[in-house]
Amino acid sequence: MKVFKPPINLGVRSSRHGKSTMMVKCPFCESKIEVYIWSFAGSGKRCSCGALLGMYGCVKETENEQN
């Protein structure tokens, strides 16, 4: 099952020539990750917990719940 949550933006650092970065917090494990803005908006960034963080949402695959 996939779980969706919004990303948590902790701030942006502007730089020239595509080197602007932003600090994001994983909504699943609360790790802080520095990402390039152009990359984050495109393919996203994978967190160490396995979640895929993106500009418009974060996704993590979880085990199916048994009823």
N, C-alpha and C positions, 0 to 999 in steps of 0.2 A: 504494500500500500504506500502511496506517496503522500507526504504531508507538505503543505504549502504555508509559508509565513512571509511577511514583508521583511525586506532588508532593514538594517539599522545603520544609518549613516552617522558617523562620529565626527566628520569634518573633511574638508577638501584643502589640498595644498596645490596651488597653481604653479606651473612651470612651463617653460617654452619647449617647443618641438615634440609634443606628444608625451611629455614626461610628467604631466599632472597626475597626482595620486589622490586617493581618498582612503580614509580609515573606516572600515566597516566592522560591525560586530555580528557574528553568527547568531541568529535567533535560536539555534538549537543547543549549542554548547557554550555560547557567549565568549568564544575566542575572538581576539581582535586581529584583523588582517589588513595589511596595506596593499591596495590594488591600484593598477593603472586605470584611469577612468575609461580610456578607449577600449581596453580589454574587458573591463567589467560590463560596459554597455553592450559589447558584442557577445562573446562566448561565455562570459561570467568567470567565476573563480571557484575552485573546489577547496572546501575547508578540510582540515585534518580529520574531522568527524564524519566526512563523507557527503556532507550537504553541498549542493551546487548553489552558490550565491550569485544572483543576477541583479541588474538594475531595477527590475520591476517585481521581483519575487525570489524566494529561496525555496528549494525543494530538497527533501531528504527521503530516501527510500527506507521504509521500516518493515518489519516483519508483519505479516497479516495477523490480525487479531482473531483468536478462536472463540467462537460463540458457544 
